[in-house]
């Protein structure tokens, strides 16, 4: 598990929750069904409109990437592998590398090694693998873009929720207590919109971009 993602989410919740207590606001105030509906469902609706179905379907998988530790081959390990393969190929020929393909867990490396065993030229292998990396980066950028856009929509929907709440508050002008309660509830939507946008969605998008760059190296 990628502990930094989990720790970040927990720290964000603690920061808001404890901060509210210090300000004299009960955390239970966050349990506002109308605000949650406007922010969460509204953000999902906006993202669904903004992106095609084939990209939206990948969102659950992207959550898995966010909270799962990447298994990347270290550069030192790559150098050792390539050196071993080169020596084996010189001694026994390229076909001797075929047995090594089953030992390689990384699909990208396995694909490159299989192409070498098949006798493809170095230029062909380089071009093909470069195109594979570019396609992977495009897929990852599209996935990160979903979270980045969600981070853009959520705070704006928070303002929308506050406006809706203030409209409701104006209906209680004759009752000061009810008016105060309605106004405070109105700004819960703004709080949820800013929190989800800048503590969750934007950071999630940034982490996906960083993981994509690390995988492409």
N, C-alpha and C positions, 0 to 999 in steps of 0.2 A: 504493500500500500504506500502511496505517496503521502507521507505524514504531513508535509507542509500544507497541502490542500486542506486536510481535515483540521489541522491546528489553526490555520488562518480563518476558517469558517467559525470555529469555536471561539477564537479570540474576538472576532467581529461581533458575535452574539453577546459575549460577555461585556464588551465595550459599550454596546448600546444598552443592554439590560442594567448593568451596574451604573452607567451614566444616568439613566432615567431615575434609578433609586436615589442617587445623590441629588438629583434635581427635585426630588419629592414626587415623582410620577410613578405610579405602580406599573410594573411590567405587564400586568393584566390588561392595561389600556391598549396594548398591541393587538389583543384579540378582538379586532373590529371586523366583522364579516364583510361589511360593505367595502372597506378599504382593501382587504385581502382580495376580494373578488375583482375590484377594479385594477389593482396592480398586477396580481399573478395572472388572472385570466386575460386581462387586457394585454399584458406583455406577450403571452402565448399567442393571442390572436394576431397581434401586430407582426410577430416573427413569422407566423404561419402564412400571412399575406405576403410578406417580403421575400420569402425563399421558396423554391420549388419543392415538391413533395419528396423527391429522391434525396435532397439534402436534409430536410426535416427529419426523415426516418433515421438518420445517423446520430441524432442528438443523444439517445440513450447510450450508444457506443462511446460518444465523446465524454460523457460523464464518467464512464469506465476508465478512459484514458486519463482524465483529470485526477482520479483517485487511485490510479495504479502506477506503481514505480516502473519507469522505463528500464528495459534490459538491453543496454547498449554494449557492444563489444569495445573494450578499451583499445586505444591506439597501439599500445605495447603488445597486446594480444594479437592484433591484426598483423603487425609486423612479423611476429613469430610464426603465425599461420602461413603468411605469404612466403616466408623464407623456407619453411618446411615443404610447402607445396612445390616451390621452384626447384628445390633439391631433389624431390621425388620425381618430378617431371624430367629433370636432366638425366637421372639414373635409369628410370624405367619407362619414360615416355608419358605423354599426356593421358593415355588411357588408364594409367595407374592411379590417376586422381579420381576416377569414377567411384572407387570405394570410399573416398573421403566425403563425398557429397552427403551420404547418409549420416555423417557425424556432425554436419554443420546445422545448427539450429536456426540461424538467421537466414530468412528466406531470400533476402537480397544477395547475400554472399553465396548461398547455394545456387541461385540462378546464374550468377557470374561464373562460378566454378563449372556448372553444367555446360555453359556455352563454350568455355575453354576446352572441356573434354570433347565436345562435339567438333572441335577443330575450327571454330570461328576465329576470324582475324581479330587482332587486338583493337583495331579501329572500330570494327563492328560492335564488339563487346562494350567498348567505352561509350559509343554513341547510344547503344540500346539502354545501358544502365543509367546514363545521364538523362535520357528521356523518362525513364522510370522514376528517377529522383524528382524531376520537374513535375511529373504528374502527381506524385505523392504530395509535394509541396502545395500544389494547387488544391488538392482535396483538403489538406489540412487548413489552408488559408480560408477555404469556404466554410469549414466547420468552426473555426475561430471567429469568422465574421458573424455567425449566428449569435454568439454570445456577446460580441461587441455591439451589435445592433440592439440586442435586448437591453444592454446597459445604457444605450441611448434612449430607448423608448420608455423604460421604467420611471426615471425621474420626471419625465414630461407627463406620464400617466398619473404620477403622484400629485402634480399640480392640478390635473383634471379632477382627481379625487377630492382635493381640497376645495375646489370650486363647487363641486356637487355638494360637499358637506356644508359649505357656507350658505349655499342656496337653502338647504334644509334648516340651517341655523336662523336664517331670516324669518322663518315661520314661527320662531319662538321669541320674538321681540318683546312680547308682553310678559315673559317669564324669564327673569334674569338668571336663575339657576339652570334652567333648561338651555338657555342661550349659551352659557359658559360651557356646559357639557357638550353641546353640539359643535361649538367652535374647536374645542380641544380634540374631539373625534375627527373633525375635518382635517386637521393637520397630521393625524396618524397616517393618512394616505400619502402625504408628502414624505414623511419619515420612511415609510416602507419603500416608496419609490426610489428615494436616494440611497437607502441602505442596499437594496437588492441590486441597483444599478452600479454603484461604485464600490461595494464591498464584495459582491458576488459576480455579476455578469461580466463587467469589464476585466477584473482580475482573472476570471476563468478564461476569457478570450486571450488575454496576454500569456497565460501559462500554456495554452495550446500552441500558440505561435512559438514560444520558446522551446517546447518539446519538439516541434516540427524542425526547428533549426538544428537542434542537437542530433536528431535522427538523420538529418540530411548530411551532416559533416562526415 
